[in-house]
Amino acid sequence: MATKTSADQSPDSISDAPRLDSVAYINGLEGTSLYDKKCLIINREIDAQGRQWAFNLTVLFSSVFGLALGGSNSYNTFLVLTAFVGLGVGGNIPIDTTITLEFIPQRNRRLLPFLSIFQPIGVVITTAIAYAFIPNYGCKPDFTRGKAALPSCNTAPAGQPCCSKDQNMGWRYTLFTIGAITMCIFILRFVVFRFQESPKYFVYRGHDEKAVEVLHKIAKFNGKTSGVTLQTFESLTDESDSMGSGAAMLGGGSKQLKASWSEKVKLELARYKLLFNGFTMARLTVLVWLIYVCDYWGFTVAGTYLPEVLAAKNGSIDLSLRFTYRSYVYIYLPGIVGVLLGVLCYDLPHVGRKYTMVLASALMAISLFVFSTVNTEASNIGLNVMEYFFQSMFNAVLYGWTPEAFPAPIRGTACGVASFWGRLFGIVSPLIAAHLLPAPGSPASQYNPVLYLAGGVTLGCVLFSALLPGDKVGGESF
């Protein structure tokens, strides 16, 4: 949910919204790159700790800078802190499904899209917090009243009524609360629920003994006994093949640890080459990138501007800001059902991952086009419900399917690079859409070009999803 920045911080206009989203995506892009290259800390020994540290530290980043965000006293400070929040969020998103995939049995793969249910749940909780604070502790008239909105006291002439910091604490209380919740999640992750490193990560990094140790801990937690030993792994390693090529050494176990620096560089390059290993894999890789580009572009523009468009449309028919925030709860709550529907369709015969994504993205695009043509209380809520419902359904399948579409040695690389491209275009899209925005206080119908842009780009997801290969890739199929 996009929250309008306060008048007391004096953003120049509504056109500052794309700057806010772009800085968040810039560092989100850096976060995915950090995850992809395993460089959260530039030290090879700590780098060997793998997914575990990325899993925890990205949440710590988000919570610390999220709390600081509520205390910012200038718009530029707000932008900088938002960028650091984006660093944490961007680094965390690609890793969750990868970790889940590497721990759960193959028969439970439908749990991957089910992970996305926490996104609409989180959005509903965030919206409820914003609904409690922003309308009650904000300046009036608010920004939905266009040119009649109270100006910032930093820019208003002396003697003119204006919006001061003390009168406009609602958004700060919202960010403090969300930051505190995120900090509690970090404590739970780091202290209470101790996460074990992925055994597959250990195997492909050459730490066979640590992989065995984790497998025994998992078995013990589930009341079982594991018969896997270090000798089991060593007996499966073909010494000559492991040292013969970089591609083979991706799964070469302990031989990786004995490799020279030049061999290790070749090993990392081989990881990227595997993304284009044959026509089918190259086709899959390019189409996944294009789907992420269109997906991030479409939902970034929608996420940035739909709240603004909704507020403008509601304001034009005399609906209050309180009503708009209450509407957000109605809009985002059905997204939970959208995720569940995506989970149910995940393994449906003749539908599966591929055609679920085609259908969901098509209906998401249609909702944006139809929203541009109507403006009533019911349609404003209903069409936004439809857009978020199918967005949640699409992303649940996409984020769950992506890691299982690629083989384990390049799974993190594949997910990280796809997210990288998505976030790169997530930076560009709000800036492009900003040129389509009308002046503050303009009629709601003048926001339609933004909706056309979001809907048109989302149609790209329909096309590229339909072109995905239907045969097995990376041990899984559609």
Disulfide bonds with the S-S distance in Angstrom:
Cys139-Cys163 2.01
Cys153-Cys162 2.01
